[in-house]
């Protein structure tokens, strides 16, 4: 048993380092107006360059660590969102981008809206705004990554970022 604890003592910091310095992200639009989607794509351009933090946009949820999600959850997108979330390997993290993803925004109360992202899947970080600026999205992702550096504590709720 001593060898296993020694291996864990070596591997856990290495896993955390890799998780923080090279997160792979997948983007999912759960029913937004595309304003947030445009801003997320802007964060990947050379002007804002989210990749300088090691974030790589991935096309498959099976390879992604972070789900960046926009918009309120529609009835049509709910099952797809849950399926994508379940396909991601553990540990997985979710960033809700925009007012619609946080509270339903302008679409709150519409007939086809199930609710916000937190009603369907657990959310780790929130980026408010309609649409949030690329700097705010970068700040939200970096705040999530910085929270991963901390030792695991009992969950008290999601982290809100500005």
Phi, psi and omega per residue, in radians:
X1 nan -0.477 -3.133
X2 -1.120 -0.644 3.119
X3 -1.146 -0.648 3.141
X4 -1.153 -0.725 3.132
X5 -1.188 -0.598 3.074
X6 -1.159 -0.741 3.106
X7 -1.103 -0.753 3.100
X8 -1.106 -0.694 -3.141
X9 -1.104 -0.535 3.127
X10 -1.486 -0.753 -3.015
X11 -1.346 -0.610 -3.103
X12 -1.058 -0.824 3.066
X13 -1.110 -0.590 3.105
X14 -1.157 -0.743 3.082
X15 -1.087 -0.771 3.129
X16 -1.096 -0.746 3.121
X17 -1.046 -0.807 -3.133
X18 -1.147 -0.704 -3.131
X19 -1.118 -0.674 -3.094
X20 -1.384 -0.652 -3.028
X21 -1.593 -0.158 -3.135
X22 -2.596 1.042 3.127
X23 -1.359 2.412 3.050
X24 -1.792 2.313 -3.040
X25 -2.072 2.655 3.007
X26 -2.216 2.502 -3.117
X27 -1.885 2.379 3.105
X28 -2.379 2.268 3.073
X29 -1.737 1.957 -3.080
X30 -1.657 0.287 3.064
X31 2.268 0.505 -3.093
X32 -1.550 3.133 -3.106
X33 -1.479 0.017 -3.135
X34 1.441 -0.002 3.068
X35 -1.117 -0.793 3.132
X36 -1.195 -0.612 3.136
X37 -1.096 -0.706 3.110
X38 -1.108 -0.693 3.138
X39 -1.218 -0.604 3.080
X40 -1.140 -0.748 3.091
X41 -1.120 -0.594 3.098
X42 -1.136 -0.549 3.126
X43 -1.169 -0.356 -3.138
X44 -1.549 -0.180 -3.133
X45 -1.301 2.851 -3.135
X46 -1.066 -0.389 -3.140
X47 -1.146 -0.741 -3.125
X48 -1.806 -0.630 2.957
X49 0.918 1.227 3.065
X50 -1.103 -0.402 -3.123
X51 -1.179 -0.279 3.106
X52 -1.156 -0.303 3.061
X53 -1.645 0.124 3.114
X54 1.556 0.020 -3.101
X55 -1.328 2.238 3.112
X56 -2.110 2.243 3.091
X57 -1.338 2.228 -3.039
X58 -2.012 2.582 -3.128
X59 -1.584 -0.264 -3.068
X60 -2.060 2.315 3.092
X61 -1.159 -0.364 -3.131
X62 -1.230 -0.262 3.122
X63 -1.953 0.006 -3.017
X64 -1.682 2.549 3.055
X65 -1.755 -0.564 -3.023
X66 -2.151 2.266 3.047
X67 -1.778 2.001 3.074
X68 -1.718 1.982 -2.973
X69 -2.111 2.416 3.134
X70 -2.135 2.681 2.999
X71 1.509 2.829 3.023
X72 -1.280 2.784 -3.115
X73 -1.523 2.063 3.093
X74 -1.534 2.841 3.104
X75 -1.058 -0.626 -3.122
X76 -1.219 -0.607 -3.053
X77 -1.608 -0.206 -3.038
X78 -1.032 -0.889 -3.112
X79 -1.115 -0.669 3.117
X80 -1.142 -0.730 3.133
X81 -1.094 -0.800 3.125
X82 -1.110 -0.708 3.131
X83 -1.120 -0.747 3.108
X84 -1.112 -0.758 3.123
X85 -1.066 -0.745 -3.128
X86 -1.233 -0.437 3.120
X87 -1.355 -0.316 -3.138
X88 -1.258 2.443 3.118
X89 -1.282 2.676 3.086
X90 -1.395 2.563 -0.130
X91 -1.363 2.518 -3.120
X92 -2.173 2.623 -3.057
X93 -2.330 2.588 -3.092
X94 -2.196 2.331 3.036
X95 -2.023 2.110 3.077
X96 -1.596 2.092 -3.088
X97 -1.900 2.227 3.060
X98 1.655 2.765 -3.134
X99 -1.102 -0.572 -3.126
X100 -1.175 -0.686 3.121
X101 -1.235 -0.496 -3.110
X102 -1.435 -0.791 -3.018
X103 -2.312 -0.032 -3.047
X104 1.755 -0.401 3.061
X105 0.910 -2.347 -3.098
X106 -1.191 -0.316 -3.090
X107 -1.656 0.002 -3.101
X108 -1.045 2.271 3.126
X109 1.562 -0.035 3.109
X110 -1.234 2.713 -3.041
X111 -1.118 -0.495 -3.056
X112 -1.785 0.153 -3.098
X113 -1.698 2.173 3.096
X114 -1.333 -0.706 -3.124
X115 2.759 -2.831 3.121
X116 -1.519 3.085 -3.071
X117 -1.105 -0.638 -3.122
X118 -1.143 -0.344 3.085
X119 -1.348 -0.338 -3.033
X120 -1.901 -0.782 3.132
X121 -2.351 2.732 3.110
X122 -1.227 2.374 -3.110
X123 -1.971 2.347 -3.105
X124 -1.691 -0.510 -3.127
X125 -2.563 2.551 3.136
X126 -2.087 2.431 3.064
X127 -2.151 1.742 -3.096
X128 -1.324 2.806 3.090
X129 2.370 2.769 -3.127
X130 -2.447 1.553 -0.310
X131 -1.391 2.718 3.086
X132 -1.230 2.559 3.119
X133 -1.219 2.718 3.111
X134 -0.972 -0.598 3.112
X135 -1.105 -0.661 3.122
X136 -1.198 -0.663 3.108
X137 -1.138 -0.756 3.097
X138 -1.082 -0.751 3.123
X139 -1.061 -0.725 3.134
X140 -1.120 -0.751 3.130
X141 -1.176 -0.737 3.132
X142 -1.153 -0.667 3.088
X143 -1.105 -0.686 3.068
X144 -1.084 -0.797 -3.136
X145 -1.107 -0.684 3.105
X146 -1.156 -0.582 3.108
X147 -1.205 -0.423 3.116
X148 -1.269 -0.390 3.133
X149 -1.238 -0.457 -3.121
X150 -1.265 2.592 3.071
X151 -1.119 2.620 -3.079
X152 -1.094 2.277 3.095
X153 -2.166 2.840 3.091
X154 -1.033 2.363 -3.076
X155 -1.204 2.224 3.092
X156 -1.906 -0.130 -3.097
X157 2.493 3.006 -3.098
X158 -1.376 2.771 3.133
X159 -1.582 2.212 3.083
X160 -1.647 2.305 3.132
X161 -2.156 2.693 3.129
X162 -1.890 nan nan
